[in-house]
Amino acid sequence: MDPALFDICIGLTLCFAFVNGVHDGGNVIATIVCSRSMSPYRALFLAAIGEFLGPLLLGTAVAHTMSTSILKPEALGLLKPATLYIMISCGVGGAIAWKLPTWFLGLPSSGSHALIGGLVGAGAVAMGYESISIQKVLVSVVVPLLFSPIVGILLGFLVFGIIRSLFGRSHRGIGRVFATLQKPTVLFLAASHGSNDAQKSMGVIAIALAFTPGESYGEFHLPYWVILSCTSALVMGLLLGGWRIVKTVGLGICRMEPVHSFASQLASTLVVMVASLTGGPVSTTQIVASSVMGVGASRRLSGVKWSAATNIAYAWLLTFPVSAGIGAGLFWIFKRLLSSGEVAHGILETF
């Protein structure tokens, strides 16, 4: 075992959890803040509670999917520990390298796509394409990631349609009721998001632990310190950032009132909660944004700012290939450096 490389691998994964909180946490409170149903700081406080409790209460099914359904365990077991840690670090680095600029531009992008893309890219260079569990990736990862936004749009459309059929066009008069109802929905949405997103980082750390000499070699498990550290990093990211994405999702797609925010949050919560419980690593970013589109389309198609929706869709489509390319490129560079014994010795000596 190389302790320094192991520590860097764990540290970068926790950094990803933090960046994911900064980038994606804003989605959780975007609609409730922009509908003026709650002040930003109260919304953040509620969301932070939900984000922290979610991973502790909703199980670790997503972490198991991330650790066993992307890269083949038998291929990972053939790597030297140092190579494994570098590969994971490059994959996570590819995800971070994509998430930061999209956050700066205020574009919602999928942490799931980014992390899985980075790991697939780095893993393909490190072990070959045959090391990727293609069938498992398609069934457990790609299908949930592709279909969850569609479900988000349909549920957003359906939930708001039901509310409108029940209350007609008088929902403005009961805005306070929906503003109050959003308190539990934002809590549940935050718990769902925290569970799904924190578990992605947990799954990556589980890979490193599984093939670390001295651990239960080849067995994937999650010590409690992994659960707490990944959850804490995600919550810290939520508390310290995310406002750029709040504006894009809460105001950039369609006009928000309490009833629209409630419908979007309820639809998003249902999708993410089911995914977390069944082990599907989905993108809360995509689901929240798509549910907002569904709510806006249910009101009227012209009420959706389709140009903003198109920009978001482009960011979604680019996330996986760009992150995979960066992850692959980073590992290729390290592979070239480490092929030289003197350079490799010099790198390790710096740690």
N, C-alpha and C positions, 0 to 999 in steps of 0.2 A: 504493500500500500504506500502511496505517495501522499503524506498528510497535507502538504501544501496544495497540491493539485486537487485533492478531495475538498479542502476548505474553499478553494476558489470556485469549484463546481457548485457546492452548496450555496456559497455567497451569491453567485450569479443567479441561481435559481430563485433565491429570496428576493434579489433585485428585480427579477421579472415579476414576481408576485406584487412587489411594491409598485412597479410601473403599471402593471395591469390594474391595480387599484386606482392609481392616478388617472389612467386613461379611461377605464371602463366604469369606475365607480360613479362617475357623473351621470351615466345612463339611468341609474337607479332613482336618482332624485330629480332628473331633468324635467319630467312632466309636472310633478307636484310643485316644483319651484316656479316654473314658467306659467303655470295656471294660477299662480298667486294663492295657492291653497295653504302654503306653509312657508315660513321664512327659511332662507337657505341653511342657517345654522341649526335650526330645529330639525329640518329634514336630514341634515348630515348626522346629527346626534342619533336620530332614530335608525338611519341606515347603518351607522357604525355598529349599533347594538345587534341588528339583524345579521350584518356581515360576519360578526364574530361568533354568533350563536349557530349560524347555518352549518358550518363545517363540523361543529361539535355534535349536532343533533341529527343530521340527515345522512350519516353514514359515509363510507369511503368508496362507493361503487365507481365513481368517475376516476379516482386515483388508480384503482385496479385496472380500468380500461386503458388509461394512459401508460401504465407501466408494462402491460402485457400485450397490447393490441396494436402497437405501432412498429416496434422493432422486435424481431424474433429473439426470445430469450436464449436459444441455443447459439445464435450468432453473437450475442452480447457476451456469452460465457467464454468465447474464444479470444476476446480482447484482453490485453494486459490492463490492469487497473488504471495505470497512467493514461493509456490511450483512451479508455472508456471515459475517464473524467474530462479529458480534453475534448472528446467528441460531444459529450453532453454540454460542456461549456460553450462550444462553438454553435451548437443548435440553439441553446438559450440565447446566446449573443445575437444570432440572426433574428430571433423574435424581438429582442429589445431594440435592435437597430431599426426595425420597421415601426415598432410601436411609438417610439419617441418622436420621429418627424410627423407622423399622422396626428399625434396629440398636439404638437405645436401648430399644425394647420387646422386643428379643430375637426378632423375627420374621424368619425367612428370607424374603428377597424377591429377585427376579431382577434382577441388574444389566443383563442383556440386554434384558428387557422395559422397564426404566426408561430406559435410554439410547436404545433405538429409539423408545420412546414420546415421550420429550422431543424428539428430532430430528424426528419426524413432526409433532408439535404445532407446534413453532416453524417448521418448513418450510411447513406448510399456511398459517399466517398470513403468512409472508414471501412465498411464491410462489404460493399457491393449492393446492387439493387435487390439481389436475392435475399438480403437480410431484412427487407421490409415485408411485414405481414400484410400483403396486398388485400387478401380477402377480409381479414379482420379490420383493416383500415377502412375498407369500403362499407362493411356492415356496421361496425361500431362507431366509426368516426365520420366518414364522408356523408353517409345517409342522414344522420342527425343534423350535421352541420348544414347540409343543403336544404333539407325539408323543414327545419325549424323556423326559418324566416317565412316560408310560405304558410306554415301553420299560424305564425304570429300575425300575418296579414289577415288571414281568414278569421281567426279568433277575434282580433281587434274589430274587424268589420261586423262580425256576428254579435259580440257583446254590446257594442254601441247601438247596433240595430235593435237588439232586444230592449235596451234602456229607452231608446226613442219610441218604440212601440208601446212601452208601458207608461211613459210620462208625456208622450207627444212632444210638442215643441215648447213645453213649459219648464224644461229642465233648468233654465236660468233662474227660475224662482226658487229652486231647491238646491242651488249651488252650494249652500252651506252644508247641506246633508252630504253631498258627494265630497266636499272638502274634508269633512270629518271621517268619512269612510276610507279616505286615502291613508289615514294614519296606520291602520292595520295592513293595508295592501302594500304600502311602501316598506313596512317591516318584513312582510313575507317575501316580497320581491328581493329585498336585500339579503335575507337569509338564503333564498334560492341561489342568488348570484354568488354570495360568499361561499356556499357549499360547492357549486360547480367550478368556479374559477380558482379558489384556493386549492382544490383537489388536483388541478392540473399540475401545479408546482409540486404538490406532495407526490404525485405519480412519478415525476422526473427524479426527485430525490430517492424514491423507492428503487429506481433502477440502479442508481449509484450504490445504495446500501446493499442491494441484492448480490452484487458482484464485488463487494469489498471483502478481502480476506479477514477472517475473524468474525464476520457476521454469519447469519444463516445463509450460506452461499447458495445462490440460485433461487432462493425463496423471497418472494416479494412481501414485505411487511411494512407497517407504518408505526414507528415509535411515537409516543405522545408528543415528544419535543418537535417532531416534524409537523404534526397537525397544528400545534400552537404557534410555531414560528412562521409557517406559511400563512396562517390566518391573521396573525399580528401584522405581518408585512403588507398584506392586502388591505387591512383596515387603516394602517398608517397612510398608505397611498390614497385611499378614499378621503381621509381627513385633510390631506395636504394639497390635493389637486383635483382636477376634473371639471373645472368651470368652463373650459373651452368647449368640451363635449356637451355640457348642459345647454349651451346656447344653440348648438347645431341640432340636437335632437329635440329640445323643448320648443324652439322657436323656428328652426330652419325648415321644418317639414310641413307643418300646418299650424293654424292658430289653436291655442290651448285654453280651454276653460275647465273648471273642476270636473265636470261630467266626462269630458274627453280624456283627461288625465286618469280618472278612475278606471274607465274602460280599458285604456292602454295598459295600466298597471295590472289589472286583474288578468287580462289576456296573457301578458308577459309572465306573470307569476305562475299561471297554470302550466305553460310550456316548460319553463326552466325547472320548476319543481319536479315535474314528471321525469324530465331528463336526468336530474340529479339523483333521483331515487332509483332509476333504471340503469345508471352508469353511462349515459350519453353525454360526452363532452360537447356542449353546445355554446354558441356565442350569445351571451346576454345582450351585447351591443346590437347584434343583428336583430334579435327578437324584439327588443324594446323599440328600435327604430322601425321595424316592419309593422309592429302592432300600431304604432302611431300612424303609419301610412294607411293601415286598414281602417282605423277610426276616421281619419280624414276622408278616405274614399267613401265610407259609409255616409258621411254627411253630404258630400258631393265631390265628384272627381276633380273638378276645377279648384277645390279647396286645398289640394295637395300641391306643394311646390315641387313639381316633378324634376326640375333642374337640380335642386338640392338632393333629391332622392337618387338621381342619376349619379351625382358625384360620390355619394355614399356607396352606391352599388359598384362603381369603379374601384373604390378603395377595398371593398370586400373581395372583388375578383383578383386584385393584384396581391393581396396579403399572402396567400399560400405560396405562389411561385417566387415572389421576391424574397420572402423569409427563407425558403428552401435554398434559393440561390446564394444568399448571404451565408447561411449555415454551411453549405457545401464549400463556398469560397474560403471561409475562415479555416475550416479543417484542412483544405488543400494546402493553404499557406503553412499551417502548423506541420502538416505532414512533410512538406518540403524542408522546413527548418529542422525537424526532428530526424530527417534522413541523414543529416550531418551529425556525426557523433559529437564533435566539438561544440557545435551550435546548441545541440540538445543539452549537453552538460552545462553550458553557460546559462541556458534558460533556467534549468533546474537549480543551479547554484544561486540565481537571483532570488529564489523563494526560500 
